[in-house]
């Protein structure tokens, strides 16, 4: 393990301070439009804008990372706290306290304002303890708890193995790298070859969770405890998509029956059954839901939502992929019953059976169902561009706590938003190259006034 101390660029910080002062003065003179008003193609609570969106990534608790001419930075949207200056490895995974976890080749780098530590590929090998193997050539982050980053690598007799490749004698190893000091505290041998897709990458914007789901075979799902490196629970005859983990709860579907089990105590806490039951909201997040999200069971034209006292039945259809809400109709997305009347959507907390409020979202806007579920709902409208190959969209981003618009945009933004579960999103715009101008890109961070995560 190697360590290094870094000092942010004082000149960059001074320049940013001066720029912030100038913007604040202009905002005061112009009526305070900067934060709560108009910023280019976006109206709403714009907390940051930059010209390198491919270098921007989002994390939990209001943290985000980006690049500028002075280096790479990690910043806290609610407070403006910032650290960095040196180059980070790739696109880092951020923690709730602004620590950046990234990988380069076989090494894991854990960086924060006070400096960084590196867990090398050889450290992962030593923790595993098999002297006949050598470190792989790459490593990927698949899980993050408050104590550890879980990374997967391919160890093999020949070494320099890559993930996703069929390597003679190679097998996938999951290692627990301590966030505090970079020590490798545990090693879990999955006993499967390196070509196996054992878990999805860790989704940006998801807060830390104690368990990660592994699928060592097509029909088996394991819940790996990231504090101990042990398997907390195994489900046979359960391919990927049959289990969802939210905090210490595991939601498992077997046929038409869905059970909820505490991974801490092993006790069943809820059960429901309906013909053709399906779990909703699994997607590419690897079956992980944040505390802000709600497990949903699809039951034909109705849903069952997991509440504090078991499942709640809602007699409305679940939202389909990228679905519009038709006038006079209702759909369920996460725990919210969303109804349309003309250009107005009404949000209702279906678990608590309470109306949240109404918000203006014109007809034709679709619900972005691929985003991490939590405090925000992203509605988008694909732009009709007959004379351009560029895909463009406009957005309405809604705070589900208040039914207020966090951001509205024009129709020139790039498709998709990167969303955190606790109320922040990154939007971007790409301007194509023309004869008289170079190509240009820009990105914005929008979000709520204050993070209020569930206790």
N, C-alpha and C positions, 0 to 999 in steps of 0.2 A: 504494500500500500504506500502511495506517495502522497505528500501534502504540499500545499503551496498557499501563500497569502497573496491577495491581490488588493490593489487600491484603485477605486474608481477614478475616472478622469476628472480632476478638479475644474479644468477648463470647460469640459462638457457640461458639468453641473452648473457652473457660473453662467454659461450661455443659456442653458435651459431656464435658469432663474430669471435672467433678464428677459427672455422671450415670454415667460409666463407673466411677468409684470406688465409687459407691453400689451399682451392679449387681455389681461385683466382690466387695464385702463380702457382699451377699446371697447370691451364688453360693457363696462360701466357707462361709457359715453353713448354707446349705441343701444342701450336698453337691456343689457345683460343677455345677448343672444348666444353667447359662445357655448355655455354648458347646457342651458335648457332651451335653446332656440335652434337656429339654422347653422349648419356647418357643411358647406358645399351641398352635395346631393342628399344630405340627411337632416331631418328635423327631429329634435328630441334631446335626450341626455347623452351628448357626445363627450366622452372623457379623455379620448386621445385620438389623434390622427397621425398617420405616417405614410411615407412613400415607398415602403418595402413590405407589402402584405404577405409575401411568401416567407418573410422572416418573423411574422407575428403568430403567436400561439397563446391559447388561453389556459388558465388554471382555476382552481377553486378559490373561494374567499376573496375574489376581486383581483387576483394576481394575473399578470400577463407578461409575455416576453416578446421582444422585438429587436430589430437591428437598425442602426443608423450609421452615419459616416464615422462616428467615434467608437463604434464597437457594438457589442450585444448587451442588452439591458433586461432586467427583471423589475417590473414596477407594480405598485399596489394602487389600483384605481381609486378606492375610497380616500386614501390618505396622501397619495402622491409620493410615498416613500419609494426610492429607487436605488438599485445597486448594479454593478457590472462594469463594463468598459472593455474587458477582454473577450475573446471569442469563446462562445459556448460550443459544445458538441452538437451539431445538427439542431433538431427541433426538440427542446427539452420538455420533460414532464415536470409540472410544477406541483408543489405541495401547498397545504393551507397556510404555511408560514413563509412562502416565497422561496423555498429551497428548490433548486433546479437539478433534476436527475437526467443525465443524458449518456449516450454510449458512443464509442468510437472504436471500431474493430472489436477486439475481445475485452475492452476495458469499460468500466462504469465510472462516471464522474459525478460527484455530488458537490454542488457549488452553492454557496450562500454569501451574504455580504462580508463575512469575516474571512473568506477564503474557500479553498476546495480541497477535497480528498479524492483519490482515485483507487478503486479496487481493480487490480489488473487481472487479466485472464489467468495468470498463474495463481492468484489468490483464490479464485473460484476452484481451481484444480486441487489446491492444497486442502481446502475445506471439504472437498469430496473424498479425498483420501485414496483414490485408486492410482497406484504408481505406474500402471500399464497404459494409462491414458495421457493425452496431451491436450492443452487448451485448444478451443476452436478459434476460428478466425473472426467471429462476430458474436454479439450478444444483444438481446432485445428485452425491453421492459414490458412485463405482462401484468404486474400487480404492484400496488402501493398501499401500505398501511401506515399508521402513525410512527411505526418503528423501523420498517424495512421496505426496501425496493426489491421486488421479486423479479429476477431476470432469468431468461432461458438461454442456454448455450449448448453447443454440440461438442462433447468430448469424444476423442477417438484415438486409436493407437498411432495413426499417422499425423494427427494434428492439422491445423489450418483448415478445419472443416467448416462449412457454411450451413446455416439453417435452411431447411427445406430441400437439402440434397441427400441422396442415398449414399451414405458413407460406410464403407466396410468397418464393422466393429464399433461404429459410432452410436451414441445414445444421448438423448436429451436430458439435461440436468437443469433443475431449477434451483437457483441460489438466492439466499436472503442476505442482502447487503444492508448493514445498519446505516440508517440515515445520519445518525449522530457522528460516527467516526469512520465510516467506510469499511469496517470489519465485516468479513463474511461469516455470519453467525450460524448458518445452517445450510445444508445441501440435501436436495431431494432428487433421487434417481427415479425417473419416470419409467425406466426399463423399456423404452420404445426407441425406434430408430430416428435419425435426425430428419428424415423426410416427413415426419408426422407433424401436422398442424395442431399442436396440443392446446393452444390458447390464442385468443386474439390479442393484439397489442393493446396497451393500456390507453383508454380514451382520454384525450385532453379535456379538461373541464370537469372531470369526475373527482370528487373528494376521496380521501383515503378510506379504504375498507380493509377489514381484517382477513377476508377470504377471497381467493381467486378460484374460478372453476377451470379444471383441466379435463380434457377428453383424450386420454391415452389410447383408447380404441373407439371405433365408430359407435359402439353401444354402451360405453361406460363414461360416467361423469364423476369426477372427484372434486370435493371442496378442500383446497389446501389452506391450512392455517398459516398466515404470514408471520405470526409472532413466534411460532414454534417450528415451522417447516414440516409438520405432520399432517396427515390426511384426517380431517375432521369427520368426513362422511363420504361414502361411496354409494352411487346409485347404479345398479346393473340395469340392462335393457333401457338405458336412458341416453340416447344420442344428444349431440349439441342442440340446444333449444328446449329441452325438457325441464331444465332447472333454471331458476332465477335466484340470485342472492341479493338481499338488501340488508345491510348491516349484519346482524347475527341471525337473520331469518333466511331459510332456504325454502323456496316455493317449488314443488315438484309435481309434474303431471305424469300420471300413469293411466293410459286409456282415457276414460271419461272422468276420472277422479283427480282432484288437486289437493295436496296436503301441504301444510306449512309447518316446518319444524325449526325449533331453536337449535342452532349449531353450538350454542354454549352449554345448554342443559341436555340436549337430545330429545326433549319432549315435544310432542305435537301440540301446536297452539291453535290451529284452525284447519277446517276441511270443507270442501264443497264438491258437488258432482253435477254434471249436466251433459246431455248427449252432444258429442262432438267437441268437447272442451278443448280449448287451445290457450296457451300462454301468449300474452301480447307484450310487445316492447322489448324483445330480446335483442334483435339486430346485431350490429357489429360491436356492441359494447360488451360482448362476451357474457351475456346473462347477468350483468351487474346493474343494479339500480341504486341511486343515491337515496338518502333519507327523505329528500324532497319528493321523490317519485312514489307511485302506487302500483303494486302488482295488479295486473288486469287479467281476468279469465274471460275469453270469448265464449259465449254460449249462443251461437246463432245470431238472432236479432236482438240479443240483450247481452249484458256483461255482469260479472261479479267482481267487485272491487274489494281489496283487502283493507279493512279498517282496524281500529284498536280492539274491537270486540268480535272479530271474525269477518266473514264476507258479507257485503251489501249488494243486493240485486238492483240493477238499474235497467228499466225497460226502454232502452234505446240502443241502436246498433253501434258497434265500435267503429272508430274511424278507419277507413281503408288507407292504403298507401297513397300519400299526396292527394287526399280527398278534399273536395270543396264541401261546404255546408250549404245545401240548397235552401232557397227561401221557404220558410214555413216548416223546415225540418230541423232535427237535432241529431248530434252524434256525440259519442263519448271518447275523449282523448285523455289518457291518464285518469285522474280522478274527477275530471271536469266534464259536465254536460254542457255542450256548446250549441246554442240555438240561434237561428237567423230569422230576422224579420226585416226585409229590405236590405239596407246597407248597414244594419246594426246587428252585432253579435252579443248575446247575453251569456255570461259565464255563471255556472252554478257549481258549487262544491257538492258533488253527488254523494260523497261519503258522509259529510256533515249535514247534508240536506239544507244548504244555505246558499242564497243568491249572493254572488260576489259583485256583479255590476254589469254594465253594458259598455261597449266600445265600438267605434266606427271602423268597420273593415268592409270595404266595398265587395259587392258580389263578384265572384270569379276568383277570389283569393283562395289558395289551397293551404292546408295544414302541412307543415314540414314534419313528416313522421320519422325521419331519420335522425333527428337531433336527440341529444341526451335529454331525458325527461326531468323536469324540475320546475323552477319558478317561472321560466319564460315559455311562451308559445310563439313560434315563428310562423307567420302567414306570408305566403309569397305569391306573386303573379308573374308568370313568365311573359317576357316582352315579345311582341310579334314583330320580328325584324325581317322583312322580305328581302331587303337589299344587303344583308350582312350575314356572315357566317358566325358571328359572335353570339353566344348565349347570354342573355341579359334578363334581369328580374327586378321587380320592385318588392318592398317588404313592409309589413306591419308587424312589429314585435310587441307583444302584450305581456304585462306583468300580471300573473294570475293571482297575486295577493290583493291587487287593487282594481283589476280590469282597466288599467291605464296603459296608454301607449308609451313604451320606452323609446321607440324610434319609428319614424315613417320615412320612406325614401322615394326617389324618383325611379324611373325604369331603366337606368343605365348601369346598375350594379351587377357584379358577377353572381352567378347562381350559388346558393348555399350560404349558410352562416355557421360559424364555429361558436358553440354555445356552452356556457358553464351551467351547472344545475342550480346555482344560487343567484342568478340574475344578471349575467353579463354575456355579451355576444360580440363577435368580430365580423364586420362586413367589409367587402373589398370591391374595387372597381379596376378594370383593366381597359386602357385606351389603346386601340390598335395603332400600329405604325402607319403613317401616311407619307406621301411624298414630301410634304412640307413640315412634317413633325415626326419625332421619334415616338416609339411606344412608351406608355407611361402607366404606372400602377399606383394605387393608393389604398389604404385600409383605415378603418375607424373602429374604435372600441366604444360600445354603448352599454349602458347598464342602469341598474337601480341606484337609488340614493344610498342605501345602506344594506350590507349583508346581514341577514337574519336567518341563520341556519337552524333547522329543528334541533331541539335539545335531545 
